[in-house]
Amino acid sequence: MPFPLSEAPENVPLRIVEIRARGRGQARRLLEIGLTPSAVVRVVSKAPGPIIVEVRGARFALGRGHARRILVDVVRE
């Protein structure tokens, strides 16, 4: 069952199921950093402030508003 990236636990591999971006600018930014449907991501830190995510070997700070619009599911092996 997909859930928002903002609710994801730390250090668990997740697959992006859907991105509900607002407008082309937001969608473009997410695509540029590699956050695309089916990409595998991992939440590195959920400390107060932005969420730090790792995707394709790179780490990015992502605002909680953006993170709420990215639906993920736990990667099952």
N, CA, C and O atoms as a CHARMM CRD file, in Angstrom:
* protein
*
  308
    1    1 MET  N      0.85300  -1.18200   0.00000 PROA 1      0.00000
    2    1 MET  CA     0.00000   0.00000   0.00000 PROA 1      0.00000
    3    1 MET  C      0.89500   1.24100   0.00000 PROA 1      0.00000
    4    1 MET  O      1.64300   1.45000   0.95500 PROA 1      0.00000
    5    2 PRO  N      0.83900   2.05400  -1.02900 PROA 2      0.00000
    6    2 PRO  CA     1.68300   3.25800  -1.09800 PROA 2      0.00000
    7    2 PRO  C      1.38200   4.25700   0.02600 PROA 2      0.00000
    8    2 PRO  O      0.24700   4.38000   0.48700 PROA 2      0.00000
    9    3 PHE  N      2.42300   4.95800   0.44400 PROA 3      0.00000
   10    3 PHE  CA     2.29100   5.98600   1.47600 PROA 3      0.00000
   11    3 PHE  C      3.23700   7.12900   1.12000 PROA 3      0.00000
   12    3 PHE  O      4.16000   6.93800   0.32800 PROA 3      0.00000
   13    4 PRO  N      3.01900   8.32900   1.70000 PROA 4      0.00000
   14    4 PRO  CA     3.87700   9.47700   1.36300 PROA 4      0.00000
   15    4 PRO  C      5.31500   9.28500   1.84300 PROA 4      0.00000
   16    4 PRO  O      5.55700   8.70700   2.90300 PROA 4      0.00000
   17    5 LEU  N      6.24800   9.76900   1.06100 PROA 5      0.00000
   18    5 LEU  CA     7.66200   9.71200   1.42300 PROA 5      0.00000
   19    5 LEU  C      7.90000  10.40800   2.75900 PROA 5      0.00000
   20    5 LEU  O      8.79700  10.01800   3.50600 PROA 5      0.00000
   21    6 SER  N      7.11900  11.41700   3.06500 PROA 6      0.00000
   22    6 SER  CA     7.27300  12.14700   4.33100 PROA 6      0.00000
   23    6 SER  C      6.99800  11.25400   5.53900 PROA 6      0.00000
   24    6 SER  O      7.43500  11.57100   6.64500 PROA 6      0.00000
   25    7 GLU  N      6.28300  10.14400   5.35000 PROA 7      0.00000
   26    7 GLU  CA     5.94800   9.22400   6.44400 PROA 7      0.00000
   27    7 GLU  C      6.86300   8.00000   6.46900 PROA 7      0.00000
   28    7 GLU  O      6.70300   7.12900   7.32300 PROA 7      0.00000
   29    8 ALA  N      7.80900   7.92600   5.55100 PROA 8      0.00000
   30    8 ALA  CA     8.66300   6.74700   5.41900 PROA 8      0.00000
   31    8 ALA  C      9.67300   6.65300   6.55200 PROA 8      0.00000
   32    8 ALA  O     10.15500   7.67100   7.04900 PROA 8      0.00000
   33    9 PRO  N      9.99200   5.42500   6.96200 PROA 9      0.00000
   34    9 PRO  CA    11.04100   5.25000   7.97700 PROA 9      0.00000
   35    9 PRO  C     12.41800   5.50000   7.36200 PROA 9      0.00000
   36    9 PRO  O     12.58300   5.45400   6.14300 PROA 9      0.00000
   37   10 GLU  N     13.38500   5.75900   8.20800 PROA 10     0.00000
   38   10 GLU  CA    14.76200   5.96900   7.73800 PROA 10     0.00000
   39   10 GLU  C     15.41400   4.64100   7.37300 PROA 10     0.00000
   40   10 GLU  O     15.09600   3.59400   7.93700 PROA 10     0.00000
   41   11 ASN  N     16.33900   4.71200   6.41000 PROA 11     0.00000
   42   11 ASN  CA    17.20100   3.59100   6.02200 PROA 11     0.00000
   43   11 ASN  C     16.47100   2.34100   5.54600 PROA 11     0.00000
   44   11 ASN  O     16.93400   1.22400   5.77600 PROA 11     0.00000
   45   12 VAL  N     15.33400   2.52500   4.88400 PROA 12     0.00000
   46   12 VAL  CA    14.57900   1.41200   4.30800 PROA 12     0.00000
   47   12 VAL  C     14.48000   1.67100   2.80500 PROA 12     0.00000
   48   12 VAL  O     14.08500   2.76600   2.40600 PROA 12     0.00000
   49   13 PRO  N     14.82700   0.69600   1.96100 PROA 13     0.00000
   50   13 PRO  CA    14.69700   0.91900   0.52300 PROA 13     0.00000
   51   13 PRO  C     13.23100   1.05400   0.11700 PROA 13     0.00000
   52   13 PRO  O     12.38500   0.24100   0.49100 PROA 13     0.00000
   53   14 LEU  N     12.95800   2.09200  -0.65100 PROA 14     0.00000
   54   14 LEU  CA    11.58500   2.40300  -1.07100 PROA 14     0.00000
   55   14 LEU  C     11.54800   2.59100  -2.58100 PROA 14     0.00000
   56   14 LEU  O     12.50600   3.08500  -3.17600 PROA 14     0.00000
   57   15 ARG  N     10.45200   2.19900  -3.19100 PROA 15     0.00000
   58   15 ARG  CA    10.26500   2.41400  -4.62600 PROA 15     0.00000
   59   15 ARG  C      9.19200   3.47600  -4.81600 PROA 15     0.00000
   60   15 ARG  O      8.12400   3.41000  -4.20700 PROA 15     0.00000
   61   16 ILE  N      9.48500   4.45600  -5.66700 PROA 16     0.00000
   62   16 ILE  CA     8.51100   5.50500  -5.95300 PROA 16     0.00000
   63   16 ILE  C      7.39800   4.92000  -6.81400 PROA 16     0.00000
   64   16 ILE  O      7.65500   4.33000  -7.86400 PROA 16     0.00000
   65   17 VAL  N      6.17000   5.08900  -6.36100 PROA 17     0.00000
   66   17 VAL  CA     4.99900   4.56200  -7.05400 PROA 17     0.00000
   67   17 VAL  C      4.32800   5.66000  -7.87800 PROA 17     0.00000
   68   17 VAL  O      3.90000   5.42800  -9.00800 PROA 17     0.00000
   69   18 GLU  N      4.24300   6.85500  -7.29700 PROA 18     0.00000
   70   18 GLU  CA     3.53800   7.95300  -7.96400 PROA 18     0.00000
   71   18 GLU  C      4.07500   9.28500  -7.45100 PROA 18     0.00000
   72   18 GLU  O      4.45400   9.41800  -6.28800 PROA 18     0.00000
   73   19 ILE  N      4.09700  10.26400  -8.34600 PROA 19     0.00000
   74   19 ILE  CA     4.48800  11.61900  -7.96200 PROA 19     0.00000
   75   19 ILE  C      3.32500  12.54200  -8.29300 PROA 19     0.00000
   76   19 ILE  O      2.88400  12.61400  -9.44000 PROA 19     0.00000
   77   20 ARG  N      2.84000  13.23800  -7.29300 PROA 20     0.00000
   78   20 ARG  CA     1.72200  14.16400  -7.45800 PROA 20     0.00000
   79   20 ARG  C      2.23300  15.60100  -7.39200 PROA 20     0.00000
   80   20 ARG  O      1.87400  16.36400  -6.49400 PROA 20     0.00000
   81   21 ALA  N      3.06600  15.94700  -8.34800 PROA 21     0.00000
   82   21 ALA  CA     3.69900  17.26800  -8.37000 PROA 21     0.00000
   83   21 ALA  C      2.68400  18.34600  -8.71400 PROA 21     0.00000
   84   21 ALA  O      1.72900  18.11400  -9.45600 PROA 21     0.00000
   85   22 ARG  N      2.91100  19.52300  -8.16300 PROA 22     0.00000
   86   22 ARG  CA     2.09000  20.69500  -8.47200 PROA 22     0.00000
   87   22 ARG  C      2.82500  21.53300  -9.49700 PROA 22     0.00000
   88   22 ARG  O      3.81000  22.19600  -9.17400 PROA 22     0.00000
   89   23 GLY  N      2.35900  21.50500 -10.70900 PROA 23     0.00000
   90   23 GLY  CA     2.96200  22.34000 -11.73500 PROA 23     0.00000
   91   23 GLY  C      4.21100  21.74700 -12.34800 PROA 23     0.00000
   92   23 GLY  O      4.80500  20.80300 -11.82500 PROA 23     0.00000
   93   24 ARG  N      4.59600  22.33300 -13.48200 PROA 24     0.00000
   94   24 ARG  CA     5.74900  21.82300 -14.22800 PROA 24     0.00000
   95   24 ARG  C      7.06500  22.07400 -13.51800 PROA 24     0.00000
   96   24 ARG  O      7.97400  21.24800 -13.60000 PROA 24     0.00000
   97   25 GLY  N      7.18900  23.19800 -12.82200 PROA 25     0.00000
   98   25 GLY  CA     8.43900  23.51300 -12.12800 PROA 25     0.00000
   99   25 GLY  C      8.76800  22.48900 -11.07100 PROA 25     0.00000
  100   25 GLY  O      9.90600  22.02800 -10.98000 PROA 25     0.00000
  101   26 GLN  N      7.78300  22.12700 -10.26900 PROA 26     0.00000
  102   26 GLN  CA     8.00500  21.13700  -9.21300 PROA 26     0.00000
  103   26 GLN  C      8.31300  19.77200  -9.83100 PROA 26     0.00000
  104   26 GLN  O      9.21800  19.07200  -9.37800 PROA 26     0.00000
  105   27 ALA  N      7.56600  19.40000 -10.85400 PROA 27     0.00000
  106   27 ALA  CA     7.80300  18.11200 -11.51500 PROA 27     0.00000
  107   27 ALA  C      9.19600  18.07800 -12.13000 PROA 27     0.00000
  108   27 ALA  O      9.88700  17.06400 -12.02800 PROA 27     0.00000
  109   28 ARG  N      9.61900  19.16000 -12.76300 PROA 28     0.00000
  110   28 ARG  CA    10.93000  19.21600 -13.38700 PROA 28     0.00000
  111   28 ARG  C     12.04400  19.06200 -12.35000 PROA 28     0.00000
  112   28 ARG  O     13.00700  18.32900 -12.57300 PROA 28     0.00000
  113   29 ARG  N     11.91300  19.74900 -11.22700 PROA 29     0.00000
  114   29 ARG  CA    12.94400  19.65100 -10.18000 PROA 29     0.00000
  115   29 ARG  C     13.07800  18.21500  -9.69300 PROA 29     0.00000
  116   29 ARG  O     14.19300  17.71900  -9.53200 PROA 29     0.00000
  117   30 LEU  N     11.96100  17.54300  -9.45600 PROA 30     0.00000
  118   30 LEU  CA    12.01200  16.16400  -8.98000 PROA 30     0.00000
  119   30 LEU  C     12.64900  15.24100 -10.01900 PROA 30     0.00000
  120   30 LEU  O     13.42700  14.35100  -9.67600 PROA 30     0.00000
  121   31 LEU  N     12.31600  15.45800 -11.27800 PROA 31     0.00000
  122   31 LEU  CA    12.90700  14.65000 -12.34900 PROA 31     0.00000
  123   31 LEU  C     14.40900  14.88400 -12.44700 PROA 31     0.00000
  124   31 LEU  O     15.17400  13.93900 -12.64500 PROA 31     0.00000
  125   32 GLU  N     14.83700  16.14300 -12.30900 PROA 32     0.00000
  126   32 GLU  CA    16.25800  16.47900 -12.41700 PROA 32     0.00000
  127   32 GLU  C     17.11100  15.79800 -11.35900 PROA 32     0.00000
  128   32 GLU  O     18.26400  15.45400 -11.62000 PROA 32     0.00000
  129   33 ILE  N     16.56100  15.60000 -10.17700 PROA 33     0.00000
  130   33 ILE  CA    17.34800  14.95600  -9.12400 PROA 33     0.00000
  131   33 ILE  C     17.15300  13.44200  -9.10700 PROA 33     0.00000
  132   33 ILE  O     17.68600  12.75800  -8.23300 PROA 33     0.00000
  133   34 GLY  N     16.39600  12.91600 -10.06400 PROA 34     0.00000
  134   34 GLY  CA    16.25700  11.46900 -10.19700 PROA 34     0.00000
  135   34 GLY  C     15.07300  10.85500  -9.49800 PROA 34     0.00000
  136   34 GLY  O     14.95400   9.63200  -9.43400 PROA 34     0.00000
  137   35 LEU  N     14.18200  11.69600  -8.96400 PROA 35     0.00000
  138   35 LEU  CA    12.98800  11.16900  -8.31700 PROA 35     0.00000
  139   35 LEU  C     11.92300  10.94700  -9.38800 PROA 35     0.00000
  140   35 LEU  O     11.14700  11.84300  -9.72000 PROA 35     0.00000
  141   36 THR  N     11.91200   9.73300  -9.91400 PROA 36     0.00000
  142   36 THR  CA    10.99000   9.35500 -10.97900 PROA 36     0.00000
  143   36 THR  C     10.24800   8.09400 -10.56800 PROA 36     0.00000
  144   36 THR  O     10.73300   7.34700  -9.71900 PROA 36     0.00000
  145   37 PRO  N      9.08400   7.84200 -11.14800 PROA 37     0.00000
  146   37 PRO  CA     8.37100   6.59500 -10.82700 PROA 37     0.00000
  147   37 PRO  C      9.28000   5.38700 -11.07800 PROA 37     0.00000
  148   37 PRO  O      9.98300   5.32200 -12.08700 PROA 37     0.00000
  149   38 SER  N      9.25200   4.45900 -10.16600 PROA 38     0.00000
  150   38 SER  CA    10.01200   3.21000 -10.12400 PROA 38     0.00000
  151   38 SER  C     11.44400   3.37000  -9.59600 PROA 38     0.00000
  152   38 SER  O     12.13500   2.36900  -9.40500 PROA 38     0.00000
  153   39 ALA  N     11.90300   4.60100  -9.35700 PROA 39     0.00000
  154   39 ALA  CA    13.23700   4.80600  -8.77200 PROA 39     0.00000
  155   39 ALA  C     13.24200   4.31500  -7.32600 PROA 39     0.00000
  156   39 ALA  O     12.23900   4.41900  -6.62000 PROA 39     0.00000
  157   40 VAL  N     14.37900   3.78200  -6.89900 PROA 40     0.00000
  158   40 VAL  CA    14.53000   3.33000  -5.51500 PROA 40     0.00000
  159   40 VAL  C     15.20600   4.44500  -4.72600 PROA 40     0.00000
  160   40 VAL  O     16.25300   4.95400  -5.12500 PROA 40     0.00000
  161   41 VAL  N     14.59700   4.81800  -3.60600 PROA 41     0.00000
  162   41 VAL  CA    15.11500   5.88200  -2.74700 PROA 41     0.00000
  163   41 VAL  C     15.22700   5.37000  -1.31400 PROA 41     0.00000
  164   41 VAL  O     14.68900   4.32000  -0.96300 PROA 41     0.00000
  165   42 ARG  N     15.94000   6.14200  -0.50100 PROA 42     0.00000
  166   42 ARG  CA    16.09500   5.82300   0.91200 PROA 42     0.00000
  167   42 ARG  C     16.10700   7.12200   1.68500 PROA 42     0.00000
  168   42 ARG  O     16.81100   8.06000   1.31100 PROA 42     0.00000
  169   43 VAL  N     15.33700   7.19100   2.75900 PROA 43     0.00000
  170   43 VAL  CA    15.35200   8.36500   3.63000 PROA 43     0.00000
  171   43 VAL  C     16.56800   8.23500   4.53100 PROA 43     0.00000
  172   43 VAL  O     16.69000   7.26900   5.28400 PROA 43     0.00000
  173   44 VAL  N     17.46800   9.20900   4.45400 PROA 44     0.00000
  174   44 VAL  CA    18.68900   9.20300   5.25600 PROA 44     0.00000
  175   44 VAL  C     18.42900   9.85000   6.61300 PROA 44     0.00000
  176   44 VAL  O     18.90000   9.36300   7.64100 PROA 44     0.00000
  177   45 SER  N     17.66600  10.96500   6.60800 PROA 45     0.00000
  178   45 SER  CA    17.41300  11.68900   7.85200 PROA 45     0.00000
  179   45 SER  C     16.06800  12.39700   7.79300 PROA 45     0.00000
  180   45 SER  O     15.69600  12.99500   6.78300 PROA 45     0.00000
  181   46 LYS  N     15.35000  12.30800   8.91000 PROA 46     0.00000
  182   46 LYS  CA    14.06900  13.01300   9.02700 PROA 46     0.00000
  183   46 LYS  C     14.10800  14.00900  10.18000 PROA 46     0.00000
  184   46 LYS  O     13.07400  14.32900  10.76600 PROA 46     0.00000
  185   47 ALA  N     15.29400  14.49300  10.50300 PROA 47     0.00000
  186   47 ALA  CA    15.44000  15.46900  11.58400 PROA 47     0.00000
  187   47 ALA  C     14.59400  16.70200  11.26000 PROA 47     0.00000
  188   47 ALA  O     14.17100  16.86700  10.11600 PROA 47     0.00000
  189   48 PRO  N     14.34300  17.56100  12.23400 PROA 48     0.00000
  190   48 PRO  CA    13.58600  18.78000  11.92800 PROA 48     0.00000
  191   48 PRO  C     14.20700  19.52100  10.74200 PROA 48     0.00000
  192   48 PRO  O     15.42700  19.64200  10.62900 PROA 48     0.00000
  193   49 GLY  N     13.35400  20.00000   9.88700 PROA 49     0.00000
  194   49 GLY  CA    13.80800  20.64200   8.65500 PROA 49     0.00000
  195   49 GLY  C     13.54000  19.72900   7.48000 PROA 49     0.00000
  196   49 GLY  O     12.67600  18.85500   7.55100 PROA 49     0.00000
  197   50 PRO  N     14.27900  19.92700   6.39500 PROA 50     0.00000
  198   50 PRO  CA    14.03300  19.10100   5.21400 PROA 50     0.00000
  199   50 PRO  C     14.40800  17.63500   5.44100 PROA 50     0.00000
  200   50 PRO  O     15.23400  17.31300   6.29600 PROA 50     0.00000
  201   51 ILE  N     13.78700  16.76600   4.66200 PROA 51     0.00000
  202   51 ILE  CA    14.08700  15.33600   4.69400 PROA 51     0.00000
  203   51 ILE  C     15.26400  15.10400   3.74700 PROA 51     0.00000
  204   51 ILE  O     15.26600  15.60600   2.62300 PROA 51     0.00000
  205   52 ILE  N     16.25100  14.35600   4.19500 PROA 52     0.00000
  206   52 ILE  CA    17.40000  14.02600   3.34900 PROA 52     0.00000
  207   52 ILE  C     17.13400  12.65300   2.73100 PROA 52     0.00000
  208   52 ILE  O     16.93400  11.66800   3.44200 PROA 52     0.00000
  209   53 VAL  N     17.13400  12.60500   1.39700 PROA 53     0.00000
  210   53 VAL  CA    16.89400  11.34800   0.69400 PROA 53     0.00000
  211   53 VAL  C     18.10400  11.00100  -0.16300 PROA 53     0.00000
  212   53 VAL  O     18.84700  11.87800  -0.60500 PROA 53     0.00000
  213   54 GLU  N     18.28300   9.71100  -0.38400 PROA 54     0.00000
  214   54 GLU  CA    19.34100   9.23600  -1.26500 PROA 54     0.00000
  215   54 GLU  C     18.67800   8.54100  -2.44600 PROA 54     0.00000
  216   54 GLU  O     17.83700   7.65800  -2.27600 PROA 54     0.00000
  217   55 VAL  N     19.07200   8.95200  -3.63900 PROA 55     0.00000
  218   55 VAL  CA    18.55700   8.34400  -4.86400 PROA 55     0.00000
  219   55 VAL  C     19.70900   8.22500  -5.84900 PROA 55     0.00000
  220   55 VAL  O     20.42000   9.19900  -6.09700 PROA 55     0.00000
  221   56 ARG  N     19.89100   7.06200  -6.39800 PROA 56     0.00000
  222   56 ARG  CA    20.95100   6.79200  -7.37400 PROA 56     0.00000
  223   56 ARG  C     22.32600   7.25300  -6.89600 PROA 56     0.00000
  224   56 ARG  O     23.10900   7.80100  -7.67100 PROA 56     0.00000
  225   57 GLY  N     22.61300   7.02400  -5.60800 PROA 57     0.00000
  226   57 GLY  CA    23.92500   7.33500  -5.05700 PROA 57     0.00000
  227   57 GLY  C     24.14900   8.78200  -4.65300 PROA 57     0.00000
  228   57 GLY  O     25.22600   9.11400  -4.15700 PROA 57     0.00000
  229   58 ALA  N     23.17300   9.64700  -4.84700 PROA 58     0.00000
  230   58 ALA  CA    23.31200  11.06600  -4.47300 PROA 58     0.00000
  231   58 ALA  C     22.29900  11.40300  -3.38700 PROA 58     0.00000
  232   58 ALA  O     21.22000  10.81400  -3.32000 PROA 58     0.00000
  233   59 ARG  N     22.66300  12.35800  -2.53900 PROA 59     0.00000
  234   59 ARG  CA    21.76500  12.79100  -1.45600 PROA 59     0.00000
  235   59 ARG  C     21.23500  14.18200  -1.74200 PROA 59     0.00000
  236   59 ARG  O     21.94800  15.05300  -2.24000 PROA 59     0.00000
  237   60 PHE  N     19.95500  14.36800  -1.41200 PROA 60     0.00000
  238   60 PHE  CA    19.28100  15.64700  -1.63800 PROA 60     0.00000
  239   60 PHE  C     18.40300  15.98700  -0.44700 PROA 60     0.00000
  240   60 PHE  O     17.85400  15.10500   0.21400 PROA 60     0.00000
  241   61 ALA  N     18.28000  17.28700  -0.18600 PROA 61     0.00000
  242   61 ALA  CA    17.33500  17.77300   0.81900 PROA 61     0.00000
  243   61 ALA  C     16.01900  18.02000   0.10600 PROA 61     0.00000
  244   61 ALA  O     15.97500  18.64400  -0.95500 PROA 61     0.00000
  245   62 LEU  N     14.95800  17.52700   0.69800 PROA 62     0.00000
  246   62 LEU  CA    13.63200  17.63600   0.09100 PROA 62     0.00000
  247   62 LEU  C     12.67600  18.19400   1.12800 PROA 62     0.00000
  248   62 LEU  O     12.55400  17.64400   2.22300 PROA 62     0.00000
  249   63 GLY  N     12.00200  19.27600   0.79400 PROA 63     0.00000
  250   63 GLY  CA    11.03100  19.85400   1.71500 PROA 63     0.00000
  251   63 GLY  C      9.90900  18.87900   2.02000 PROA 63     0.00000
  252   63 GLY  O      9.57200  18.02500   1.20000 PROA 63     0.00000
  253   64 ARG  N      9.34400  19.01200   3.18700 PROA 64     0.00000
  254   64 ARG  CA     8.27700  18.08500   3.59000 PROA 64     0.00000
  255   64 ARG  C      7.04300  18.19100   2.69700 PROA 64     0.00000
  256   64 ARG  O      6.33700  17.20200   2.50400 PROA 64     0.00000
  257   65 GLY  N      6.77900  19.36300   2.15800 PROA 65     0.00000
  258   65 GLY  CA     5.65800  19.52100   1.23200 PROA 65     0.00000
  259   65 GLY  C      5.85400  18.69800  -0.02900 PROA 65     0.00000
  260   65 GLY  O      4.92700  18.04200  -0.50300 PROA 65     0.00000
  261   66 HSD  N      7.07200  18.73600  -0.57300 PROA 66     0.00000
  262   66 HSD  CA     7.40000  17.90900  -1.73700 PROA 66     0.00000
  263   66 HSD  C      7.30000  16.43000  -1.37300 PROA 66     0.00000
  264   66 HSD  O      6.74400  15.63300  -2.12900 PROA 66     0.00000
  265   67 ALA  N      7.83700  16.07400  -0.21900 PROA 67     0.00000
  266   67 ALA  CA     7.87100  14.66900   0.20200 PROA 67     0.00000
  267   67 ALA  C      6.46900  14.09600   0.38400 PROA 67     0.00000
  268   67 ALA  O      6.25500  12.90300   0.17200 PROA 67     0.00000
  269   68 ARG  N      5.51400  14.93900   0.77500 PROA 68     0.00000
  270   68 ARG  CA     4.13200  14.45900   0.93200 PROA 68     0.00000
  271   68 ARG  C      3.50300  14.08700  -0.39800 PROA 68     0.00000
  272   68 ARG  O      2.56000  13.29700  -0.43800 PROA 68     0.00000
  273   69 ARG  N      4.01300  14.64600  -1.48700 PROA 69     0.00000
  274   69 ARG  CA     3.43000  14.39900  -2.81200 PROA 69     0.00000
  275   69 ARG  C      4.06900  13.23100  -3.55400 PROA 69     0.00000
  276   69 ARG  O      3.68200  12.91900  -4.68000 PROA 69     0.00000
  277   70 ILE  N      5.03900  12.59100  -2.92600 PROA 70     0.00000
  278   70 ILE  CA     5.71100  11.43900  -3.53700 PROA 70     0.00000
  279   70 ILE  C      5.25000  10.18600  -2.79700 PROA 70     0.00000
  280   70 ILE  O      5.52300  10.02000  -1.60800 PROA 70     0.00000
  281   71 LEU  N      4.55300   9.31500  -3.50700 PROA 71     0.00000
  282   71 LEU  CA     4.05700   8.08400  -2.89700 PROA 71     0.00000
  283   71 LEU  C      5.04900   6.95600  -3.14800 PROA 71     0.00000
  284   71 LEU  O      5.52200   6.75900  -4.26700 PROA 71     0.00000
  285   72 VAL  N      5.35100   6.22700  -2.09000 PROA 72     0.00000
  286   72 VAL  CA     6.35500   5.16100  -2.15400 PROA 72     0.00000
  287   72 VAL  C      5.79400   3.88200  -1.54900 PROA 72     0.00000
  288   72 VAL  O      4.75700   3.88700  -0.88600 PROA 72     0.00000
  289   73 ASP  N      6.50000   2.79600  -1.79300 PROA 73     0.00000
  290   73 ASP  CA     6.18400   1.51600  -1.18200 PROA 73     0.00000
  291   73 ASP  C      7.50500   0.85200  -0.81700 PROA 73     0.00000
  292   73 ASP  O      8.51600   1.09500  -1.47600 PROA 73     0.00000
  293   74 VAL  N      7.51500   0.03700   0.19700 PROA 74     0.00000
  294   74 VAL  CA     8.73400  -0.65400   0.62400 PROA 74     0.00000
  295   74 VAL  C      9.13300  -1.65000  -0.45300 PROA 74     0.00000
  296   74 VAL  O      8.28700  -2.36400  -0.99300 PROA 74     0.00000
  297   75 VAL  N     10.42000  -1.69400  -0.76400 PROA 75     0.00000
  298   75 VAL  CA    10.93300  -2.65100  -1.74600 PROA 75     0.00000
  299   75 VAL  C     10.93100  -4.03400  -1.10600 PROA 75     0.00000
  300   75 VAL  O     11.54300  -4.24600  -0.05900 PROA 75     0.00000
  301   76 ARG  N     10.25600  -4.94400  -1.72800 PROA 76     0.00000
  302   76 ARG  CA    10.20100  -6.34000  -1.24800 PROA 76     0.00000
  303   76 ARG  C     11.23700  -7.14400  -2.02400 PROA 76     0.00000
  304   76 ARG  O     11.31200  -7.05600  -3.24900 PROA 76     0.00000
  305   77 GLU  N     12.01700  -7.91200  -1.31500 PROA 77     0.00000
  306   77 GLU  CA    13.05900  -8.69900  -1.99200 PROA 77     0.00000
  307   77 GLU  C     12.62200 -10.11700  -2.20800 PROA 77     0.00000
  308   77 GLU  O     13.37500 -10.91700  -2.76400 PROA 77     0.00000
